Each structure stands twice: as structure tokens, then as C-alpha cells.
């Protein structure tokens, strides 16, 4: 089992994420499955949940403008 949060990757530019690489390389391997949790699946303090949602909204907005 490999776990990770792609929203918490803070590598320098041009440094590839091992998590992203694993997903790319293993997505078509028989017997390997990926599970992605939505923010509503994770129980946190309400303020932490609002912060996560704000970052996600900002990330989505940035991706739309690129």
C-alpha cells in the first residue's frame, strides 16, 4: 500500500513527485487500484476543512486560467 496526498507535494520546480510517478506508472498494472478521497471523506476540525476547500478552489481557479 502506498499513501499520499497529491495536494501536499511541495517539491521544487522540475523535481518529479514520486507519488505522481507511481500513479502514472502503475495505473494500468493489473491488480493495482487507486482510491481517491474527497474532502467530505476526511474528518477534520471545521476550520481545517474550510482551509483545505479554499486551497482546492484556488488550485481549480489557477488550472482554469492556464
Rosetta blueprint (number, residue, H / E / L):
1 X L
2 X L
3 X L
4 X L
5 X L
6 X H
7 X H
8 X H
9 X L
10 X L
11 X L
12 X L
13 X L
14 X L
15 X L
16 X L
17 X L
18 X H
19 X H
20 X H
21 X H
22 X H
23 X H
24 X H
25 X H
26 X H
27 X L
28 X L
29 X L
30 X L
31 X L
32 X L
33 X L
34 X L
35 X L
36 X L
37 X L
38 X L
39 X H
40 X H
41 X H
42 X L
43 X L
44 X L
45 X L
46 X H
47 X H
48 X H
49 X H
50 X H
51 X H
52 X H
53 X H
54 X H
55 X H
56 X H
57 X H
58 X H
59 X H
60 X H
61 X H
62 X H
63 X H
64 X H
65 X H
66 X L
